[in-house]
Protein backbone atom coordinates (compact mmCIF):
# COMPACT_ATOMS: atom_id res chain seq x y z
CA UNK A 1 0.00 0.00 0.00
CA UNK A 2 1.30 3.46 -0.90
CA UNK A 3 2.03 5.80 1.99
CA UNK A 4 -0.74 8.34 2.61
CA UNK A 5 -0.07 11.77 1.12
CA UNK A 6 -0.85 14.24 3.92
CA UNK A 7 -0.88 17.10 1.44
CA UNK A 8 -3.87 15.47 -0.27
CA UNK A 9 -5.43 14.80 3.14
CA UNK A 10 -5.14 18.47 4.05
CA UNK A 11 -6.87 19.45 0.81
CA UNK A 12 -9.65 16.98 1.56
CA UNK A 13 -9.98 18.38 5.10
CA UNK A 14 -10.30 21.94 3.77
CA UNK A 15 -13.02 20.96 1.28
CA UNK A 16 -14.90 18.98 3.95
CA UNK A 17 -14.85 21.99 6.30
CA UNK A 18 -16.01 24.43 3.61
CA UNK A 19 -18.51 22.07 1.98
CA UNK A 20 -17.75 23.80 -1.29
CA UNK A 21 -14.91 23.26 -3.77
CA UNK A 22 -14.72 26.88 -4.93
CA UNK A 23 -14.48 28.36 -1.42
CA UNK A 24 -11.91 25.75 -0.38
CA UNK A 25 -9.80 26.50 -3.47
CA UNK A 26 -9.88 30.22 -2.66
CA UNK A 27 -8.86 29.56 0.95
CA UNK A 28 -6.00 27.31 -0.16
CA UNK A 29 -4.92 29.66 -2.98
CA UNK A 30 -5.07 26.91 -5.62
CA UNK A 31 -7.21 26.49 -8.71
CA UNK A 32 -10.48 24.62 -8.44
CA UNK A 33 -9.39 22.10 -11.08
CA UNK A 34 -6.11 21.38 -9.25
CA UNK A 35 -7.96 20.88 -5.99
CA UNK A 36 -10.49 18.56 -7.63
CA UNK A 37 -7.63 16.50 -9.07
CA UNK A 38 -5.97 16.15 -5.66
CA UNK A 39 -9.24 14.94 -4.12
CA UNK A 40 -9.68 12.35 -6.89
CA UNK A 41 -6.12 11.07 -6.30
CA UNK A 42 -6.89 10.62 -2.60
CA UNK A 43 -10.16 8.83 -3.38
CA UNK A 44 -8.35 6.46 -5.75
CA UNK A 45 -5.68 5.73 -3.16
CA UNK A 46 -8.24 5.03 -0.42
CA UNK A 47 -10.54 3.12 -2.76
CA UNK A 48 -13.71 5.00 -1.75
CA UNK A 49 -15.57 8.10 -2.92
CA UNK A 50 -15.36 10.76 -0.21
CA UNK A 51 -17.94 13.28 -1.46
CA UNK A 52 -21.30 13.31 -3.19
CA UNK A 53 -22.60 16.44 -4.89
CA UNK A 54 -25.77 18.03 -3.50
CA UNK A 55 -26.63 21.05 -5.63
CA UNK A 56 -23.75 23.50 -5.35
CA UNK A 57 -22.36 21.94 -2.19
CA UNK A 58 -20.49 18.74 -1.44
CA UNK A 59 -21.59 16.26 1.20
CA UNK A 60 -19.42 13.62 2.82
CA UNK A 61 -20.03 9.96 2.14
CA UNK A 62 -19.81 7.48 5.01
CA UNK A 63 -16.17 6.87 4.09
CA UNK A 64 -15.65 10.63 3.88
CA UNK A 65 -16.93 11.13 7.43
CA UNK A 66 -14.53 8.45 8.67
CA UNK A 67 -11.59 10.06 6.85
CA UNK A 68 -12.56 13.48 8.25
CA UNK A 69 -12.49 12.11 11.82
CA UNK A 70 -8.95 10.84 11.26
CA UNK A 71 -7.91 14.08 9.54
CA UNK A 72 -9.20 16.17 12.47
CA UNK A 73 -7.15 14.08 14.89
CA UNK A 74 -4.02 14.15 12.75
CA UNK A 75 -4.01 17.92 12.21
CA UNK A 76 -4.98 18.66 15.82
CA UNK A 77 -2.00 16.60 16.98
CA UNK A 78 0.23 18.46 14.54
CA UNK A 79 -0.97 21.80 15.91
CA UNK A 80 -0.42 20.59 19.47
CA UNK A 81 3.10 19.47 18.60
CA UNK A 82 3.97 22.88 17.14
CA UNK A 83 2.53 24.74 20.14
CA UNK A 84 4.30 22.53 22.67
CA UNK A 85 7.70 22.67 21.00
CA UNK A 86 7.48 26.41 20.41
CA UNK A 87 6.68 26.95 24.11
CA UNK A 88 9.61 24.76 25.12
CA UNK A 89 11.96 26.71 22.82
CA UNK A 90 10.87 30.16 23.92
CA UNK A 91 11.99 31.79 27.17
CA UNK A 92 8.50 33.23 27.57
CA UNK A 93 5.45 30.97 27.61
CA UNK A 94 2.01 31.85 26.25
CA UNK A 95 -1.20 30.76 27.95
CA UNK A 96 -4.31 31.11 25.76
CA UNK A 97 -7.48 31.26 27.82
CA UNK A 98 -11.10 31.44 26.69
CA UNK A 99 -13.83 32.42 29.16
CA UNK A 100 -17.57 32.32 28.55
CA UNK A 101 -18.94 35.83 28.28
CA UNK A 102 -21.21 35.42 31.32
CA UNK A 103 -18.41 34.37 33.68
CA UNK A 104 -17.58 36.68 36.59
CA UNK A 105 -14.66 38.98 35.75
CA UNK A 106 -13.64 38.97 39.42
CA UNK A 107 -13.39 35.18 39.41
CA UNK A 108 -11.18 35.31 36.33
CA UNK A 109 -8.93 37.96 37.86
CA UNK A 110 -8.65 36.06 41.15
CA UNK A 111 -7.66 32.92 39.23
CA UNK A 112 -5.01 34.72 37.20
CA UNK A 113 -3.70 37.08 39.90
CA UNK A 114 -0.76 34.85 41.01
CA UNK A 115 0.45 34.78 37.39
CA UNK A 116 0.12 38.47 36.54
CA UNK A 117 3.37 40.37 36.24
CA UNK A 118 5.49 37.31 35.49
CA UNK A 119 8.25 38.05 32.99
CA UNK A 120 8.20 34.50 31.62
CA UNK A 121 4.49 34.43 30.80
CA UNK A 122 2.20 36.06 28.27
CA UNK A 123 -1.54 35.60 28.83
CA UNK A 124 -4.18 35.99 26.13
CA UNK A 125 -7.77 36.07 27.32
CA UNK A 126 -10.79 36.03 25.01
CA UNK A 127 -14.50 35.70 25.67
CA UNK A 128 -17.37 34.18 23.70
CA UNK A 129 -20.10 31.59 23.86
CA UNK A 130 -19.26 28.14 25.19
CA UNK A 131 -19.75 26.56 21.75
CA UNK A 132 -17.45 29.09 20.07
CA UNK A 133 -14.72 28.62 22.65
CA UNK A 134 -14.90 24.83 22.58
CA UNK A 135 -14.54 24.93 18.80
CA UNK A 136 -11.36 27.00 19.19
CA UNK A 137 -10.13 24.63 21.88
CA UNK A 138 -10.68 21.66 19.56
CA UNK A 139 -8.53 23.41 16.93
CA UNK A 140 -5.79 24.04 19.53
CA UNK A 141 -6.29 27.79 19.27
CA UNK A 142 -6.95 27.88 23.02
CA UNK A 143 -5.30 26.00 25.87
CA UNK A 144 -8.22 26.10 28.31
CA UNK A 145 -11.84 27.26 28.47
CA UNK A 146 -13.28 28.65 31.71
CA UNK A 147 -17.01 28.11 32.16
CA UNK A 148 -19.71 27.83 34.81
CA UNK A 149 -21.17 24.72 33.18
CA UNK A 150 -19.73 21.22 33.21
CA UNK A 151 -18.82 19.84 29.78
CA UNK A 152 -19.00 16.14 28.97
CA UNK A 153 -16.60 14.37 26.64
CA UNK A 154 -17.87 12.50 23.58
CA UNK A 155 -16.40 10.31 20.85
CA UNK A 156 -15.26 13.33 18.82
CA UNK A 157 -14.11 15.59 21.65
CA UNK A 158 -12.19 14.09 24.58
CA UNK A 159 -12.81 17.11 26.82
CA UNK A 160 -11.34 17.05 30.30
CA UNK A 161 -13.50 19.06 32.70
CA UNK A 162 -12.06 20.04 36.09
CA UNK A 163 -13.97 21.73 38.93
CA UNK A 164 -12.03 24.83 40.00
CA UNK A 165 -14.35 26.35 42.57
CA UNK A 166 -17.83 26.18 44.05
CA UNK A 167 -19.25 29.36 45.54
CA UNK A 168 -22.38 29.96 47.56
CA UNK A 169 -25.07 32.12 45.95
CA UNK A 170 -26.32 35.06 47.99
CA UNK A 171 -28.85 37.86 48.07
CA UNK A 172 -26.90 41.10 47.96
CA UNK A 173 -28.11 44.68 47.97
CA UNK A 174 -27.69 48.17 49.43
CA UNK A 175 -26.88 48.52 53.15
CA UNK A 176 -29.93 47.74 55.29
CA UNK A 177 -31.57 50.32 57.52
CA UNK A 178 -33.41 47.52 59.35
CA UNK A 179 -31.30 46.08 62.16
CA UNK A 180 -33.12 42.74 62.03
CA UNK A 181 -31.30 39.92 60.20
CA UNK A 182 -32.79 39.19 56.79
CA UNK A 183 -34.88 36.01 56.95
CA UNK A 184 -35.31 34.29 53.60
CA UNK A 185 -38.67 32.68 54.27
CA UNK A 186 -40.10 35.77 55.96
CA UNK A 187 -38.64 38.56 53.85
CA UNK A 188 -37.93 37.13 50.39
CA UNK A 189 -41.41 37.90 49.03
CA UNK A 190 -41.22 41.51 50.26
CA UNK A 191 -38.24 42.64 48.16
CA UNK A 192 -37.59 43.16 44.46
CA UNK A 193 -35.03 40.80 42.94
CA UNK A 194 -32.59 40.93 40.05
CA UNK A 195 -31.79 37.36 38.99
CA UNK A 196 -29.74 35.56 36.32
CA UNK A 197 -31.53 34.59 33.10
CA UNK A 198 -33.37 31.31 32.66
CA UNK A 199 -30.42 29.66 30.92
CA UNK A 200 -28.42 29.94 34.15
CA UNK A 201 -27.98 26.95 36.48
CA UNK A 202 -28.18 29.37 39.42
CA UNK A 203 -31.61 30.53 38.24
CA UNK A 204 -32.83 26.93 37.94
CA UNK A 205 -31.60 26.10 41.44
CA UNK A 206 -33.27 29.23 42.84
CA UNK A 207 -36.61 28.33 41.26
CA UNK A 208 -36.40 24.85 42.79
CA UNK A 209 -35.65 26.39 46.20
CA UNK A 210 -38.60 28.82 45.97
CA UNK A 211 -41.00 26.11 44.79
CA UNK A 212 -40.00 23.71 47.55
CA UNK A 213 -40.60 26.40 50.20
CA UNK A 214 -43.78 27.84 48.68
CA UNK A 215 -42.19 31.21 47.92
CA UNK A 216 -43.15 33.55 45.06
CA UNK A 217 -40.36 36.09 44.60
CA UNK A 218 -40.85 39.51 43.00
CA UNK A 219 -38.51 39.43 40.00
CA UNK A 220 -37.96 42.86 38.48
CA UNK A 221 -35.09 42.02 36.12
CA UNK A 222 -33.39 39.01 34.51
CA UNK A 223 -29.76 39.48 33.47
CA UNK A 224 -27.42 36.98 31.79
CA UNK A 225 -24.26 39.07 31.98
CA UNK A 226 -22.52 39.06 35.37
CA UNK A 227 -20.93 42.45 34.76
CA UNK A 228 -24.38 43.99 34.21
CA UNK A 229 -25.78 42.10 37.22
CA UNK A 230 -23.00 43.65 39.29
CA UNK A 231 -23.86 47.17 38.08
CA UNK A 232 -27.57 46.73 38.77
CA UNK A 233 -26.87 45.31 42.23
CA UNK A 234 -24.80 48.40 42.96
CA UNK A 235 -27.03 51.07 41.43
CA UNK A 236 -30.67 49.89 41.37
CA UNK A 237 -31.47 49.65 45.08
CA UNK A 238 -32.90 46.15 44.54
CA UNK A 239 -31.46 42.83 45.73
CA UNK A 240 -29.44 40.66 43.36
CA UNK A 241 -29.02 36.89 43.35
CA UNK A 242 -25.36 36.11 42.65
CA UNK A 243 -22.14 34.68 44.09
CA UNK A 244 -20.37 37.11 46.41
CA UNK A 245 -17.22 37.03 44.23
CA UNK A 246 -19.06 39.03 41.55
CA UNK A 247 -19.33 42.05 43.89
CA UNK A 248 -16.37 41.37 46.19
CA UNK A 249 -15.02 44.94 45.93
CA UNK A 250 -18.41 46.51 46.73
CA UNK A 251 -18.85 44.21 49.73
CA UNK A 252 -15.40 45.15 51.07
CA UNK A 253 -16.09 48.88 50.66
CA UNK A 254 -19.55 48.67 52.26
CA UNK A 255 -21.33 49.87 49.12
CA UNK A 256 -23.26 46.59 49.15
CA UNK A 257 -24.30 44.21 51.91
CA UNK A 258 -24.78 40.45 51.99
CA UNK A 259 -28.36 39.83 53.13
CA UNK A 260 -28.37 36.03 53.13
CA UNK A 261 -26.85 32.93 51.59
CA UNK A 262 -29.47 30.85 49.80
CA UNK A 263 -29.19 27.25 51.07
CA UNK A 264 -28.28 24.48 48.62
CA UNK A 265 -27.51 26.88 45.76
CA UNK A 266 -24.00 27.33 44.40
CA UNK A 267 -22.27 28.43 41.23
CA UNK A 268 -19.57 26.11 39.98
CA UNK A 269 -16.56 27.14 37.93
CA UNK A 270 -14.88 24.68 35.57
CA UNK A 271 -11.77 24.49 33.40
CA UNK A 272 -12.15 22.53 30.16
CA UNK A 273 -9.05 21.25 28.40
CA UNK A 274 -8.21 18.74 25.70
CA UNK A 275 -6.42 15.50 26.30
CA UNK A 276 -2.84 16.28 25.31
CA UNK A 277 0.11 14.13 24.33
CA UNK A 278 2.41 16.69 25.97
CA UNK A 279 1.35 18.61 29.06
CA UNK A 280 1.60 22.40 29.11
CA UNK A 281 3.50 23.16 32.30
CA UNK A 282 2.10 26.64 32.92
CA UNK A 283 -1.47 25.40 32.41
CA UNK A 284 -0.93 22.56 34.89
CA UNK A 285 0.44 25.08 37.37
CA UNK A 286 -2.60 27.35 36.98
CA UNK A 287 -5.16 24.58 37.41
CA UNK A 288 -3.32 22.86 40.26
CA UNK A 289 -3.07 26.14 42.17
CA UNK A 290 -6.81 26.78 41.72
CA UNK A 291 -7.72 23.32 43.04
CA UNK A 292 -5.36 23.64 46.04
CA UNK A 293 -6.81 27.05 46.99
CA UNK A 294 -10.32 25.56 46.96
CA UNK A 295 -9.45 22.98 49.63
Secondary structure, DSSP 8 states (H G I E B T S, - for coil): -----HHHHHHHHHHHHHT-HHHHHHHHTS-HHHHHHHHHHHHHHHTS--EEEETTEEEE-HHHHHHHHHHHHHHHHHHHHHHHHHHHHSSSEEEEEEEETTS-HHHHHHHHGGGTT-TTEEEEEEEE-HHHHHHHHHTTS-SEEEESS-----SS--EEEEEEEEEEEEEEES--S--S---HHHHGGGSEEEEE-TT-HHHHHHHHHHHHTT---EEEEEE--HHHHHHHHHHSSSEEEEEGGGGHHHHHHTSSEEEEEEEEEEEEEEEEEE--SS--HHHHHHHHHHHHHH-
